[in-house]
Amino acid sequence: MKAVMIPEAHKIEVLDVPQPEIKQDNEVLVKIKRVGICGSDMHIYHGTNPLATYPRIVGHEVTGEVIEIGSNVNGLITIGDHVVVEPISYCGTCYACRSGRPNVCKEVSVFGVHEDGGMREIVVLPENQLHKVDSEISWDEAVMAEPYTIGAQATWRGNVKEGNTVFIQGAGPIGICVLKMAKLNGATVIISDITNKRLDFAKENGADYTINPTEVDLESKIYEITNNEGANIVIDAVAVHHKHLN
């Protein structure tokens, strides 16, 4: 089968690799239908992801169809199901896992970062890393489940609710996911970006107010919008480190 591998920074190879097989009775064989390209995948390609090891088959935003199941799969996942991948495996017993934060498990392994990911025709994963989705949802939409969980996590941790004014910095893919989830929770949303095309897209997707900080004073505009109250919740979806030159 075909797989897309990054053997080292700045190199990509399309390889013929052996098809994986079920070896544990809780495993599931999935035919990959779509893989999203995340910024962290680009960082692996550029050699700037400190967690990745090489060679690596990347891809953690993944959806596919179940084509085989192990003998002890519990029945929630069956052949023919459409599934999305939860791209982390974890021990389940450490303090982080016991606290409901398996994403920071001391033994965490990320699909497509610490281990080979979804940019191949078929993968094998434990059933607990697969979540069934409605087969009426298109593959192009289903593959967005993983980035939307980031939006859901951000709004959950921010306790975003009806009546809040949320200010999102950055109208890229993750900023839009946060926007969608904040609107679902009933918030008024202000979003900023230095690219007007992205701000136009944010407006189309429900943003109440958009701000380009290269064109207007950001702080003054937010106070103007909020009758001098300011935003209740601020979510950073930029994560760009700026270097100040003397």
KAURWO-V47993 format. One record per residue. N is the residue number from 1. RES is the residue in one letter. NEAR is the number of other ideal C-beta (glycine too) atoms within 10 Angstrom. Layout:
BEGIN
N|RES|NEAR, N|RES|NEAR
END
This chain:
BEGIN
1|M|13, 2|K|11, 3|A|21, 4|V|17, 5|M|19, 6|I|21, 7|P|11, 8|E|12, 9|A|14, 10|H|8, 11|K|12, 12|I|11, 13|E|12, 14|V|9, 15|L|13, 16|D|7, 17|V|14, 18|P|7, 19|Q|11, 20|P|17, 21|E|10, 22|I|15, 23|K|8, 24|Q|11, 25|D|11, 26|N|15, 27|E|22, 28|V|25, 29|L|20, 30|V|29, 31|K|13, 32|I|22, 33|K|17, 34|R|18, 35|V|22, 36|G|18, 37|I|12, 38|C|20, 39|G|11, 40|S|18, 41|D|24, 42|M|12, 43|H|17, 44|I|21, 45|Y|19, 46|H|11, 47|G|14, 48|T|11, 49|N|18, 50|P|6, 51|L|11, 52|A|20, 53|T|10, 54|Y|12, 55|P|12, 56|R|22, 57|I|20, 58|V|26, 59|G|26, 60|H|21, 61|E|25, 62|V|29, 63|T|27, 64|G|27, 65|E|16, 66|V|20, 67|I|13, 68|E|15, 69|I|22, 70|G|17, 71|S|9, 72|N|10, 73|V|20, 74|N|9, 75|G|7, 76|L|11, 77|I|18, 78|T|11, 79|I|12, 80|G|8, 81|D|19, 82|H|20, 83|V|23, 84|V|24, 85|V|26, 86|E|20, 87|P|23, 88|I|17, 89|S|19, 90|Y|20, 91|C|14, 92|G|11, 93|T|11, 94|C|16, 95|Y|10, 96|A|17, 97|C|18, 98|R|12, 99|S|9, 100|G|7, 101|R|12, 102|P|18, 103|N|13, 104|V|13, 105|C|19, 106|K|11, 107|E|13, 108|V|18, 109|S|13, 110|V|16, 111|F|24, 112|G|24, 113|V|24, 114|H|15, 115|E|13, 116|D|19, 117|G|26, 118|G|29, 119|M|24, 120|R|21, 121|E|15, 122|I|19, 123|V|25, 124|V|16, 125|L|22, 126|P|14, 127|E|21, 128|N|15, 129|Q|19, 130|L|24, 131|H|17, 132|K|13, 133|V|17, 134|D|8, 135|S|11, 136|E|7, 137|I|15, 138|S|12, 139|W|14, 140|D|11, 141|E|14, 142|A|20, 143|V|23, 144|M|19, 145|A|20, 146|E|20, 147|P|17, 148|Y|19, 149|T|17, 150|I|15, 151|G|24, 152|A|17, 153|Q|14, 154|A|22, 155|T|25, 156|W|12, 157|R|10, 158|G|19, 159|N|10, 160|V|24, 161|K|14, 162|E|8, 163|G|10, 164|N|18, 165|T|21, 166|V|26, 167|F|22, 168|I|28, 169|Q|20, 170|G|22, 171|A|30, 172|G|16, 173|P|19, 174|I|22, 175|G|26, 176|I|24, 177|C|24, 178|V|30, 179|L|27, 180|K|19, 181|M|24, 182|A|28, 183|K|18, 184|L|13, 185|N|19, 186|G|11, 187|A|23, 188|T|19, 189|V|27, 190|I|24, 191|I|28, 192|S|26, 193|D|24, 194|I|14, 195|T|13, 196|N|13, 197|K|9, 198|R|20, 199|L|19, 200|D|14, 201|F|18, 202|A|25, 203|K|14, 204|E|9, 205|N|16, 206|G|14, 207|A|25, 208|D|17, 209|Y|19, 210|T|19, 211|I|23, 212|N|16, 213|P|13, 214|T|11, 215|E|10, 216|V|12, 217|D|11, 218|L|16, 219|E|11, 220|S|9, 221|K|18, 222|I|20, 223|Y|14, 224|E|12, 225|I|18, 226|T|16, 227|N|7, 228|N|8, 229|E|10, 230|G|13, 231|A|19, 232|N|17, 233|I|19, 234|V|14, 235|I|25, 236|D|14, 237|A|22, 238|V|17, 239|A|10, 240|V|7, 241|H|5, 242|H|5, 243|K|4, 244|H|4, 245|L|3, 246|N|2
END
